[in-house]
Amino acid sequence: MFVSDVSEEVLKKERSIAREFRKTSWWKRKCAEGRCYYCGAGFPAKELTMDHIVPVVRGGRSVKSNIVTACKECNNKKKYLLPIEWEEYLQKL
């Protein structure tokens, strides 16, 4: 299991910001595009999840440049990894 160097307070703050992003038209447009950032497959908006490219537990922030749509399968496989650490993603590039 991965142990975070980020404080619980920072984690809560960043997760709160991410929840607010889910309510924005920006996020709704991203979901409407229907593409997983990692595998590139198309999905209905309801099936896409929010993922931080650099995970919050690894010091990532909840900012537009770090938030992408991901299918549930890719999001679950990536977990707390950076894209460069995720071998399956790298093979698809």
C-alpha positions in Angstrom: 0.0 0.0 0.0 1.2 3.5 -0.8 1.8 5.8 2.2 1.1 9.5 1.5 3.5 12.3 2.4 0.6 14.7 2.1 -1.2 15.7 5.3 -4.8 14.7 5.9 -5.8 18.4 5.9 -4.4 19.0 2.4 -6.0 15.8 1.2 -9.4 16.9 2.4 -9.0 20.4 0.9 -8.0 19.0 -2.5 -10.8 16.5 -2.5 -13.3 19.2 -1.7 -12.0 21.3 -4.6 -12.4 18.3 -6.9 -16.0 17.8 -5.7 -16.7 21.4 -6.6 -15.2 21.0 -10.1 -17.7 18.2 -10.7 -20.5 20.8 -10.6 -18.9 23.1 -13.2 -19.8 23.4 -16.9 -16.1 22.8 -17.6 -16.3 19.3 -16.1 -19.6 18.6 -17.7 -18.2 19.4 -21.1 -15.2 17.2 -20.5 -17.5 14.3 -19.7 -19.7 15.0 -22.7 -16.6 14.5 -24.9 -16.9 10.9 -23.8 -13.2 9.9 -23.9 -11.0 8.3 -21.3 -7.7 10.2 -21.1 -5.7 7.0 -20.6 -7.1 4.4 -23.0 -8.8 6.8 -25.5 -12.0 4.7 -25.6 -15.4 6.3 -25.8 -17.8 6.1 -23.0 -21.2 7.7 -22.0 -20.6 10.7 -19.7 -22.1 8.8 -16.7 -19.4 6.1 -17.0 -16.5 8.5 -16.8 -14.8 9.3 -13.5 -12.5 12.2 -12.4 -8.9 11.4 -12.1 -5.9 13.5 -11.1 -3.0 12.9 -13.4 -0.6 13.5 -10.5 -2.6 11.9 -7.6 -3.4 14.1 -4.6 -1.7 11.7 -2.3 1.5 12.2 -4.4 1.3 16.0 -4.1 -1.0 16.7 -7.1 -3.5 19.5 -7.0 -7.1 19.8 -8.0 -6.6 22.2 -10.9 -7.9 21.9 -14.4 -4.5 21.0 -15.9 -4.3 18.0 -13.5 -7.8 16.7 -13.8 -8.9 14.4 -16.6 -11.8 12.0 -17.4 -11.0 8.3 -17.0 -13.0 5.2 -17.5 -13.5 3.3 -14.2 -11.2 0.5 -15.3 -8.3 2.8 -16.1 -8.9 4.8 -12.9 -8.9 1.7 -10.8 -5.8 0.3 -12.4 -3.9 3.6 -12.2 -4.7 4.2 -8.5 -2.0 6.4 -7.0 0.6 5.9 -9.8 2.0 8.7 -12.0 1.3 8.0 -15.7 5.0 7.3 -16.2 4.9 4.6 -13.6 1.9 2.9 -15.1 3.3 0.4 -17.6 0.0 -0.5 -19.3 -0.7 3.2 -20.1 2.9 3.7 -21.4 2.5 0.8 -23.8 -0.6 2.4 -25.4 1.3 5.6 -26.2 
